[in-house]
């Protein structure tokens, strides 16, 4: 699949945010540490619950376009239970925005699956136990298929006028901003674009 104009614009608009979170969050290092794992997982849970609240009103539209949304927050809650930890109560629901913004949020959460696969493989190679970390790579070999289905849905939504590209870019930037605020341990100002 060649890169689409929407995808290129989204990558360009979120690149600095994406780089900052990768450089400052040390997510894999913290997930490898049994003492830090549950705390990091709770932050992922907050991120995914927030994203799911913003995207859930548009799940049907995404399905119509050939992408099947699958929430990861239940997998994180189950992972915390495997660690004999509890999840925080759900935060009050946030109000979803336009369809394009939801697509931007899905871009970040679905894209994180690719990173989760890499982290999981690295931990396996190093003999790190994966207790509670099923949410990192729940789709296994289907991850790439899901990613391509999402990219087609995003492209079709924008091409058909169902979603505005500017809204997609805003949603992607907002999702990365929240991810940085939640996952960067000590200096969230590093997330400011």
MARRO-351805 format. One line per 5 residues: number of its first residue (from 1); their letters; for each residue y negated, x negated, z of C-alpha. Coordinates in nm, 2 decimals. Layout:
N
NUM = a = Y,X,Z | ...
END
This chain:
193
1 = xxxxx = 0.00,0.00,0.00 | -0.33,-0.15,-0.10 | -0.62,-0.14,0.14 | -0.84,0.17,0.11 | -1.22,0.18,0.13
6 = xxxxx = -1.19,0.38,0.45 | -0.95,0.13,0.61 | -1.17,-0.16,0.50 | -1.48,0.00,0.64 | -1.30,0.08,0.97
11 = xxxxx = -1.17,-0.28,1.00 | -1.52,-0.42,0.94 | -1.69,-0.18,1.19 | -1.43,-0.25,1.46 | -1.36,-0.62,1.40
16 = xxxxx = -1.59,-0.76,1.66 | -1.46,-0.51,1.92 | -1.10,-0.58,1.83 | -1.15,-0.96,1.86 | -1.33,-0.93,2.19
21 = xxxxx = -1.06,-0.72,2.35 | -0.78,-0.95,2.22 | -0.97,-1.26,2.35 | -1.06,-1.12,2.69 | -0.80,-0.88,2.80
26 = xxxxx = -0.50,-1.11,2.85 | -0.28,-0.79,2.83 | 0.05,-0.97,2.75 | 0.00,-1.23,3.02 | -0.07,-0.95,3.28
31 = xxxxx = 0.23,-0.74,3.16 | 0.46,-1.04,3.20 | 0.36,-1.07,3.57 | 0.56,-0.82,3.78 | 0.28,-0.81,4.04
36 = xxxxx = 0.02,-0.70,3.78 | 0.23,-0.49,3.54 | 0.19,-0.15,3.71 | -0.19,-0.19,3.73 | -0.22,-0.27,3.36
41 = xxxxx = 0.01,0.01,3.27 | -0.22,0.26,3.47 | -0.51,0.14,3.26 | -0.31,0.19,2.94 | -0.23,0.54,3.07
46 = xxxxx = -0.60,0.61,3.12 | -0.67,0.50,2.76 | -0.39,0.70,2.61 | -0.46,1.01,2.80 | -0.82,0.99,2.69
51 = xxxxx = -0.72,0.93,2.33 | -0.47,1.21,2.33 | -0.72,1.46,2.48 | -0.96,1.37,2.19 | -0.70,1.39,1.92
56 = xxxxx = -0.47,1.68,2.04 | -0.69,1.95,1.88 | -0.63,1.79,1.55 | -0.26,1.73,1.57 | -0.18,2.02,1.33
61 = xxxxx = -0.42,1.88,1.07 | -0.26,1.54,1.10 | 0.08,1.69,1.06 | -0.03,1.87,0.75 | -0.14,1.54,0.61
66 = xxxxx = 0.20,1.38,0.67 | 0.14,1.20,1.00 | 0.32,1.32,1.32 | 0.13,1.24,1.64 | 0.35,1.14,1.93
71 = xxxxx = 0.18,1.09,2.27 | 0.25,0.77,2.45 | 0.12,0.88,2.79 | 0.45,1.04,2.89 | 0.62,0.71,2.81
76 = xxxxx = 0.38,0.52,3.03 | 0.43,0.77,3.31 | 0.81,0.72,3.27 | 0.76,0.34,3.27 | 0.57,0.36,3.60
81 = xxxxx = 0.85,0.56,3.75 | 1.10,0.29,3.64 | 0.89,0.05,3.85 | 0.89,0.30,4.14 | 0.52,0.34,4.09
86 = xxxxx = 0.32,0.67,4.05 | 0.07,0.76,3.79 | -0.28,0.86,3.88 | -0.35,1.23,3.84 | -0.48,1.32,3.50
91 = xxxxx = -0.85,1.29,3.46 | -1.05,1.60,3.36 | -1.01,1.67,2.99 | -1.26,1.52,2.76 | -1.40,1.73,2.47
96 = xxxxx = -1.28,1.63,2.13 | -1.51,1.56,1.85 | -1.49,1.61,1.47 | -1.16,1.54,1.29 | -1.29,1.21,1.16
101 = xxxxx = -1.35,1.08,1.52 | -1.00,1.18,1.61 | -0.87,0.98,1.32 | -1.06,0.68,1.44 | -0.90,0.72,1.79
106 = xxxxx = -0.56,0.74,1.63 | -0.63,0.43,1.43 | -0.67,0.23,1.75 | -0.38,0.38,1.94 | -0.13,0.38,1.65
111 = xxxxx = -0.25,0.03,1.55 | -0.18,-0.09,1.91 | 0.18,-0.02,1.84 | 0.19,-0.31,1.61 | 0.06,-0.54,1.88
116 = xxxxx = 0.30,-0.38,2.13 | 0.60,-0.47,1.91 | 0.48,-0.83,1.89 | 0.43,-0.85,2.27 | 0.78,-0.70,2.33
121 = xxxxx = 0.95,-0.95,2.10 | 0.77,-1.24,2.26 | 0.87,-1.13,2.61 | 1.23,-1.09,2.49 | 1.23,-1.44,2.34
126 = xxxxx = 1.10,-1.58,2.67 | 1.35,-1.39,2.88 | 1.09,-1.17,3.05 | 1.23,-0.84,3.19 | 1.10,-0.53,3.01
131 = xxxxx = 1.13,-0.28,3.30 | 0.88,-0.01,3.25 | 0.75,-0.14,2.92 | 0.93,0.11,2.68 | 0.59,0.23,2.57
136 = xxxxx = 0.51,-0.09,2.40 | 0.75,-0.03,2.11 | 0.89,0.32,2.14 | 0.94,0.37,1.76 | 1.12,0.04,1.69
141 = xxxxx = 1.17,-0.02,1.32 | 0.99,0.31,1.24 | 0.66,0.16,1.36 | 0.56,0.04,1.02 | 0.66,0.37,0.86
146 = xxxxx = 0.45,0.56,1.11 | 0.15,0.32,1.05 | 0.17,0.38,0.67 | 0.20,0.76,0.72 | -0.12,0.74,0.93
151 = xxxxx = -0.31,0.54,0.68 | -0.22,0.78,0.40 | -0.33,1.08,0.62 | -0.66,0.90,0.70 | -0.72,0.83,0.34
156 = xxxxx = -0.63,1.19,0.23 | -0.85,1.34,0.50 | -1.15,1.15,0.39 | -1.08,1.19,0.02 | -1.05,1.57,0.05
161 = xxxxx = -1.36,1.60,0.27 | -1.17,1.71,0.58 | -1.30,1.41,0.76 | -1.62,1.21,0.72 | -1.59,0.83,0.70
166 = xxxxx = -1.88,0.78,0.94 | -1.70,0.99,1.20 | -1.38,0.79,1.15 | -1.58,0.47,1.21 | -1.75,0.62,1.52
171 = xxxxx = -1.41,0.73,1.67 | -1.26,0.38,1.61 | -1.55,0.21,1.77 | -1.55,0.45,2.07 | -1.18,0.40,2.12
176 = xxxxx = -1.21,0.02,2.11 | -1.51,0.04,2.36 | -1.30,0.24,2.60 | -1.00,0.01,2.56 | -1.22,-0.29,2.63
181 = xxxxx = -1.37,-0.13,2.94 | -1.03,-0.04,3.07 | -0.83,-0.35,2.98 | -1.07,-0.64,3.02 | -1.01,-0.73,3.38
186 = xxxxx = -1.34,-0.88,3.51 | -1.62,-0.89,3.25 | -1.65,-0.56,3.07 | -1.98,-0.67,2.93 | -1.78,-0.89,2.69
191 = xxx = -1.69,-0.56,2.52 | -2.05,-0.46,2.42 | -2.09,-0.49,2.05
END
